[in-house]
Amino acid sequence: MIANRTLHRRPERYLNLLASNYMQVKNSDAVFAIGHLVRGIVDGGTGWAVQMAIDDGKPVYVYDQQRMQWYKNINGQWSESETPTLTTNFAGIGTRQINEAGKQAIKDVYRKTFDEQNGVENNNI
């Protein structure tokens, strides 16, 4: 219900999905999402989990498939970001309409995360 203060949607229609989103967000240390930012809100169902994480003060990264750019939410404001690295207990969420840019963004995040863990620099696999 707190997320809906920002989203202004009809949560009663999706309570089972929202409960699942809430459990993912609650038990994560950061949220990484693939979707589309529209006027500062992530579009579609992905927006629920993103808003829940923002409301809970967790780091949130969103890859906007249309802009082909990562964004990070800092104190309720979106700013462009480099490809992030995954945290230990992350929640990965996203659109059912993933495109090739979104798929590549996921690959890039995993590559960067594992390269940093292994001390590899500029690995162009």
Phi, psi and chi 1 to 4 in degrees:
 res  aa     phi    psi   chi1   chi2   chi3   chi4
   1 MET       -  -31.6  -66.7  -58.4  135.2      -
   2 ILE   -64.3  -43.9  -64.9  170.5      -      -
   3 ALA   -59.3  -34.2      -      -      -      -
   4 ASN   -70.0  -18.1 -158.9   41.2      -      -
   5 ARG   -61.7  -32.1  -69.5 -179.8 -165.6  157.5
   6 THR   -89.9  -42.2  -59.1      -      -      -
   7 LEU   -79.1  -31.0  -59.9  176.0      -      -
   8 HIS    54.4   54.8  -53.5  -69.7      -      -
   9 ARG  -118.4 -169.0  -62.7 -178.9 -177.5  169.4
  10 ARG  -110.1   83.2  -58.8 -166.5   60.7  177.5
  11 PRO   -65.8  -26.9   24.7  -33.0      -      -
  12 GLU   -62.0  -19.6   62.0  -82.2   -1.2      -
  13 ARG   -78.6  -17.4  -64.4  178.9   59.7 -162.0
  14 TYR  -132.5   32.2  -49.7  101.9      -      -
  15 LEU   -58.8  -38.8  -69.4  179.3      -      -
  16 ASN   -64.5  -43.7  -72.8  -20.2      -      -
  17 LEU   -66.3  -39.7  -66.0  171.9      -      -
  18 LEU   -67.4  -35.6  -65.0  178.3      -      -
  19 ALA   -63.4  -40.8      -      -      -      -
  20 SER   -63.9  -45.3  175.8      -      -      -
  21 ASN   -58.3  -45.5  -76.9   -9.4      -      -
  22 TYR   -60.0  -43.2  174.8   74.1      -      -
  23 MET   -66.1  -37.8  -68.1  -52.3  -67.3      -
  24 GLN   -63.2  -46.8  -70.6  178.4   64.4      -
  25 VAL   -67.4  -46.6  169.2      -      -      -
  26 LYS   -56.8  -38.4  177.8 -177.2  179.4 -127.5
  27 ASN   -95.5   13.5  -67.4  -59.7      -      -
  28 SER  -109.1  162.6   70.0      -      -      -
  29 ASP  -103.8   -7.4   51.8   16.3      -      -
  30 ALA  -166.3  157.7      -      -      -      -
  31 VAL  -121.1  133.7  170.7      -      -      -
  32 PHE  -122.1  122.6  -61.8   80.6      -      -
  33 ALA  -130.1  152.3      -      -      -      -
  34 ILE  -115.9  125.7  -53.9  -66.5      -      -
  35 GLY  -175.5 -141.9      -      -      -      -
  36 HIS  -147.8  126.9  177.8   54.6      -      -
  37 LEU   -86.0  126.5  -80.5  164.7      -      -
  38 VAL  -126.6  111.4  178.5      -      -      -
  39 ARG    51.7   42.7  -68.0 -177.8  -61.6  -78.2
  40 GLY    82.6    5.0      -      -      -      -
  41 ILE  -125.9  138.4  -64.5  174.6      -      -
  42 VAL   -75.5  128.8  176.5      -      -      -
  43 ASP   -68.6  151.1 -163.1   26.5      -      -
  44 GLY    71.7 -164.4      -      -      -      -
  45 GLY   -64.1  -28.1      -      -      -      -
  46 THR   -59.3  -31.5  -56.3      -      -      -
  47 GLY   -60.2  -29.8      -      -      -      -
  48 TRP   -62.1  -53.5  -76.4  102.3      -      -
  49 ALA   -64.3  -39.4      -      -      -      -
  50 VAL   -60.6  -46.6  166.4      -      -      -
  51 GLN   -66.8  -37.4 -169.0   60.3   49.4      -
  52 MET   -60.2  -42.1  -71.9  175.1 -168.0      -
  53 ALA   -67.1  -41.7      -      -      -      -
  54 ILE   -60.7  -46.7  -68.9  168.4      -      -
  55 ASP   -63.0  -27.9  -68.5  -19.2      -      -
  56 ASP   -89.2    0.6 -158.0   27.0      -      -
  57 GLY    76.1   22.3      -      -      -      -
  58 LYS   -90.2  152.1  -62.8 -170.2 -175.9 -131.1
  59 PRO   -63.1  135.4  -19.2   29.7      -      -
  60 VAL  -131.8  128.7  178.3      -      -      -
  61 TYR  -120.8  133.8  -63.6   87.9      -      -
  62 VAL  -128.7  129.4  172.6      -      -      -
  63 TYR   -94.4  117.1 -177.6   78.8      -      -
  64 ASP   -86.8  111.1 -173.1  -46.1      -      -
  65 GLN   -65.1  -29.3  -67.4 -170.3  115.2      -
  66 GLN   -78.2  -37.9  -66.6 -179.2    0.5      -
  67 ARG   -87.6  -13.9  -66.7 -178.3 -175.7   97.6
  68 MET    55.3   52.4  -63.7  172.8   54.0      -
  69 GLN  -148.8  140.1  173.8   66.5   49.8      -
  70 TRP   -82.6  144.9  -81.4  102.1      -      -
  71 TYR  -131.0  148.1  -67.0   87.2      -      -
  72 LYS  -121.2  140.6  179.7  178.3 -178.0  179.8
  73 ASN   -95.2  119.4 -169.2  -76.7      -      -
  74 ILE  -123.9  117.2  -58.3  169.7      -      -
  75 ASN    51.9   41.6  -61.6  -38.3      -      -
  76 GLY    81.5    3.5      -      -      -      -
  77 GLN  -118.8  139.5  -61.5  -64.8  -44.5      -
  78 TRP   -90.0  137.2  -67.0  104.2      -      -
  79 SER  -140.0  150.8   60.2      -      -      -
  80 GLU   -60.1  147.5  -71.8 -173.4    5.6      -
  81 SER  -138.6  154.1  171.7      -      -      -
  82 GLU   -73.4  172.5  -67.2 -176.8    9.1      -
  83 THR   -57.7  123.7  -59.8      -      -      -
  84 PRO   -80.1  171.8   29.0  -33.2      -      -
  85 THR  -113.0  145.8   55.6      -      -      -
  86 LEU   -69.6  150.7  -61.5  173.3      -      -
  87 THR   -96.9  172.5   57.9      -      -      -
  88 THR   -62.1  -43.8  -57.2      -      -      -
  89 ASN  -119.6   56.9  -64.4  -50.7      -      -
  90 PHE   -79.6  158.1   73.6   92.7      -      -
  91 ALA  -111.3  124.7      -      -      -      -
  92 GLY  -106.8  121.8      -      -      -      -
  93 ILE  -134.9  165.6   58.1  171.0      -      -
  94 GLY   173.4 -178.4      -      -      -      -
  95 THR   -73.0  151.1  180.0      -      -      -
  96 ARG   -78.7  -15.9  -72.5  176.2  -75.8  172.0
  97 GLN   -99.6   51.1  -70.4   83.3   35.2      -
  98 ILE   -69.1  139.3 -167.3  162.4      -      -
  99 ASN  -110.0 -177.2   63.5   26.1      -      -
 100 GLU   -63.1  -36.0  -70.3  -55.0  -46.8      -
 101 ALA   -64.6  -39.8      -      -      -      -
 102 GLY   -64.9  -42.5      -      -      -      -
 103 LYS   -62.5  -41.6  -68.8  175.6 -174.3  177.0
 104 GLN   -66.8  -36.2 -173.5   60.0   50.3      -
 105 ALA   -61.0  -40.5      -      -      -      -
 106 ILE   -63.6  -46.1  -67.0  168.2      -      -
 107 LYS   -59.2  -42.4  -68.4  174.6 -172.9  174.8
 108 ASP   -62.9  -40.3  -67.2  -15.5      -      -
 109 VAL   -64.3  -46.3  166.7      -      -      -
 110 TYR   -64.6  -42.8  -86.7   95.0      -      -
 111 ARG   -60.5  -48.0 -177.6  173.6  -65.2  120.9
 112 LYS   -63.1  -42.3 -177.4  175.2  179.8 -176.9
 113 THR   -61.2  -50.1  -60.6      -      -      -
 114 PHE   -71.5  -33.8  -70.0  120.6      -      -
 115 ASP   -63.2  -43.1  -75.7   -7.0      -      -
 116 GLU   -65.8  -38.5  -74.3 -175.0    7.3      -
 117 GLN   -65.4  -31.5  -71.8  175.4   -6.4      -
 118 ASN   -97.8    4.2  -65.2  -41.4      -      -
 119 GLY    70.1   27.6      -      -      -      -
 120 VAL   -94.9  135.1  176.5      -      -      -
 121 GLU  -111.0  137.0  -68.2 -175.3   30.0      -
 122 ASN    50.3   48.2  -61.7  -39.0      -      -
 123 ASN   -80.8  111.3 -173.5    3.5      -      -
 124 ASN  -100.4   71.3  -64.9  -40.3      -      -
 125 ILE   -75.9      -  -61.3  174.0      -      -
